[in-house]
Amino acid sequence: MKCPYCISEIDSEAYVCKTCTKDLYLFKPLLQKISDLEEKLNNAADKETLESRINELEEELQYKKELESESISEKILKIVKFLFFPLIILLFAHAIIVVIYDLKLIYLRLASIIIPMPFAYFLFQKKKNSLLPWFLGSLVLAFITVIGMSAITSSVDKTPIMPQSIIEWKEFIEYSLSITFSFLTGMLLGTISYFKRSKHQIDINPMLKSLINIISNKKLNPQALQDLLQKSIKYVSLATTLVSVYTGLKRFF
């Protein structure tokens, strides 16, 4: 077993590398899996499958190592690129469409559905990312964006920034959800693209795997499970797109 930092040999029981003194606690399960698969590889008939799995685990180990060593400034830069930039563009679009040209609000709503999606897509298409933190970040992005748009309108029309009635709060929440689900759609489409491009398998929780087998009333092989999950993500991304369009444009119908 080798240290992911300095590539020196480490004891299978060690949790700290004796050469570079790095903490290996988070990496031990992956390192053990890779080691076990490498041992099986010499005696396995289907070497190609095992080699593919080893490569996947090694890339996951590299991702965790990068995540562990990612500096605060790098994390902030990523947030700026994929959350702050779309916020600025959305506010800029609001100023142009509503304040400068006084166009119909439907154009702003369409822009709010279209703009966040490519940012999320390229974030998740490039490398594997955790879905939940970025989804929560998109919620924050959406609420700040809608408040910012309201503040711009308030500075021109001298109207209150925050909603003043239940109907206004409902519209505020629906508009925020429209932006959030647009971002979520981009994340899901980016995830599909990442796994197709890298030819990796989607990680499957054992409980989810058991549930799928129970629902399908048969034990699916790994490839069938992967195909089913990829199709499910496609359908979910379609659903999130429809939710984004519905919450963003329902007031116009």
Secondary structure, DSSP 8 states (H G I E B T S, - for coil): -B-TTT--B--TT-SB-TTT--B-TTTHHHHHHHHHHHHHHTT-S-HHHHHHHHHHHHHHHHHHHHHHH--HHHHHHHHIIIIIHHHHHHHHHHIIIIIIS---HHHHHHHHHHSHHHHHHHHHHHS---HHHHHHHHHHHHHHHHHHHHHHHHHHH---SS--SHHHHHHHHHHHHHHHHHHHHHHHHHHHHHHHHHT------HHHHHHHHHHHTS---HHHHHHHHHHHHHHHHHHHHHHHHHHHHGGG-
